[in-house]
């Protein structure tokens, strides 16, 4: 067991296999029905969302405030190894959250009503969906392109790197702010309408 847990990909695979066993045992006879796929994609949506927002909070609560305190000789390790890996999971979990969320809304029959702010539960979840879409746009089209410059993944002058780091930080901070009302809408949609 230790060999599995020592390797992140093996541990992730083990968790996925255990979840799949539960899915098959619980829903094995109805895999072709919508009632099966709704909970399955909801699970994937929540898992992706936890990863995305967890990393957003890591960046805003830990990495950004800590970077000025890190000695100059240690900063390249963060920029070369930690930040690129965290940004990989950050951007792909953002995309997975959006895609699985749209699948859930489609399977449950409220995607159109939510996206057009129809009355009832779909209005609240629609607000959350739009906030999530704005946040995902920021990840892919503002944060990631600027982080590539700031981290030296793409060539840029020192001045361009400094400017890109600031733009990426402000977009990340914007997502941090938007995450609170977005999460509120997602969690309470069934309760507040």
C-alpha positions in Angstrom: 0.0 0.0 0.0 2.9 2.4 0.8 4.1 2.1 -2.8 0.7 3.2 -4.1 0.5 6.1 -1.6 4.0 7.3 -2.3 3.2 8.0 -5.9 0.6 10.7 -6.5 -0.7 9.2 -9.8 -1.1 5.7 -8.3 -2.9 7.2 -5.3 -5.2 9.2 -7.6 -5.8 6.0 -9.6 -6.7 4.1 -6.5 -9.1 6.8 -5.4 -10.7 6.7 -8.9 -11.0 2.9 -8.8 -12.6 3.0 -5.4 -15.1 5.6 -6.5 -15.8 3.6 -9.7 -16.5 0.5 -7.6 -19.0 2.5 -5.6 -20.6 3.8 -8.7 -20.9 0.3 -10.3 -22.3 -1.2 -7.1 -24.8 1.6 -6.5 -25.8 2.2 -10.1 -24.4 -0.7 -12.1 -27.8 -1.7 -13.6 -28.8 1.7 -14.9 -25.7 3.1 -16.6 -27.6 4.1 -19.7 -30.1 6.2 -17.8 -30.0 9.9 -17.1 -30.5 9.3 -13.3 -27.1 7.5 -13.3 -25.2 10.2 -15.3 -26.5 13.2 -13.4 -24.9 12.2 -10.0 -21.8 10.9 -11.8 -21.2 14.3 -13.6 -22.2 16.1 -10.4 -19.4 14.2 -8.6 -16.9 15.1 -11.4 -18.1 18.8 -11.3 -17.6 19.0 -7.5 -14.2 17.2 -7.7 -13.0 19.6 -10.4 -14.4 22.6 -8.6 -12.7 21.7 -5.3 -9.4 21.3 -7.2 -9.9 24.6 -9.1 -11.1 26.8 -6.2 -8.7 25.1 -3.8 -5.8 26.1 -6.0 -7.2 29.6 -6.4 -7.3 29.9 -2.6 -3.7 28.4 -2.4 -2.5 31.1 -4.8 -4.3 34.0 -3.0 -3.9 32.9 0.6 -0.5 31.3 0.5 1.7 31.8 -2.5 1.1 35.4 -3.4 1.4 36.7 0.2 4.4 34.5 0.9 6.5 35.2 -2.2 7.9 38.6 -0.9 9.1 36.7 2.2 11.0 34.1 0.3 14.8 34.7 -0.1 15.7 35.7 -3.6 17.9 32.6 -4.2 14.9 30.3 -3.4 12.3 32.1 -5.6 13.5 30.4 -8.9 12.4 27.0 -7.4 8.9 28.3 -6.9 8.8 29.8 -10.4 10.4 26.9 -12.2 8.8 23.9 -10.4 5.8 24.7 -8.0 4.0 27.5 -9.9 3.9 25.8 -13.3 2.6 22.5 -11.8 0.0 24.3 -9.8 -1.0 26.3 -12.8 -1.4 23.1 -14.9 -3.9 21.7 -12.4 -5.5 25.1 -11.9 -6.3 25.8 -15.6 -7.4 22.2 -16.5 -9.6 21.9 -13.4 -11.2 25.2 -14.3 -12.0 23.8 -17.8 -13.2 20.5 -16.3 -15.4 22.4 -13.8 -17.1 24.4 -16.6 -17.6 21.4 -18.9 -19.0 19.1 -16.2 -21.2 21.9 -14.8 -22.7 22.5 -18.2 -23.2 18.7 -18.6 -25.0 18.6 -15.2 -27.2 21.5 -16.1 -28.0 19.9 -19.4 -28.8 16.5 -17.9 -31.0 18.1 -15.3 -32.8 20.2 -17.9 -32.1 23.7 -16.7 -29.1 24.9 -18.7 -31.1 27.3 -20.9 -33.1 28.7 -18.0 -30.0 29.1 -15.8 -28.0 30.8 -18.6 -30.9 33.2 -19.3 -31.7 33.9 -15.6 -35.2 32.4 -15.6 -37.1 32.7 -12.3 -36.7 30.2 -9.5 -33.7 28.0 -8.6 -32.2 28.5 -12.1 -31.7 32.2 -11.6 -29.4 31.7 -8.6 -27.5 28.9 -10.2 -27.4 30.9 -13.4 -25.7 33.7 -11.6 -23.2 31.2 -10.2 -22.7 29.7 -13.7 -22.0 33.1 -15.3 -19.5 34.0 -12.5 -17.8 30.6 -13.1 -17.6 31.3 -16.8 -16.1 34.7 -16.2 -13.6 33.1 -13.8 -12.7 30.4 -16.3 -12.2 33.0 -19.0 -9.8 34.9 -16.6 -7.9 31.6 -16.0 -7.4 30.8 -19.7 -7.2 34.2 -21.3 -5.7 36.5 -18.7 -4.0 34.6 -15.9 -2.3 31.8 -17.9 -0.9 33.9 -20.8 0.5 36.4 -18.3 1.9 33.7 -16.0 3.7 32.2 -18.9 5.5 35.5 -19.4 6.1 36.0 -15.6 7.5 32.6 -15.1 9.7 32.6 -18.2 7.8 29.9 -20.0 7.6 32.2 -23.0 10.2 34.8 -23.7 9.6 38.3 -22.3 11.7 41.2 -21.2 12.2 41.9 -17.5 9.7 44.8 -17.7 7.1 42.6 -19.5 7.6 39.9 -16.9 6.9 42.3 -14.1 3.8 43.8 -15.8 2.5 40.3 -16.6 3.0 39.1 -13.0 0.9 42.0 -11.8 -1.9 41.5 -14.4 -2.0 37.8 -13.5 -2.1 38.6 -9.8 -5.0 41.1 -10.3 -6.9 38.6 -12.4 -6.4 35.9 -9.8 -7.5 38.3 -7.1 -10.6 39.1 -9.1 -11.4 35.4 -9.3 -10.8 35.1 -5.6 -13.4 37.8 -5.0 -15.8 36.3 -7.5 -15.4 32.8 -6.0 -17.3 33.8 -2.9 -20.6 34.9 -4.6 -20.2 32.0 -7.1 -19.9 29.4 -4.4 -22.8 31.0 -2.5 -25.0 30.7 -5.6 -24.0 27.1 -6.3 -24.4 25.9 -2.8 -27.7 27.7 -2.0 -29.5 27.6 -5.4 -31.8 24.8 -4.2 -32.5 26.7 -1.0 -33.0 30.3 -2.0 -34.4 30.0 -5.6 
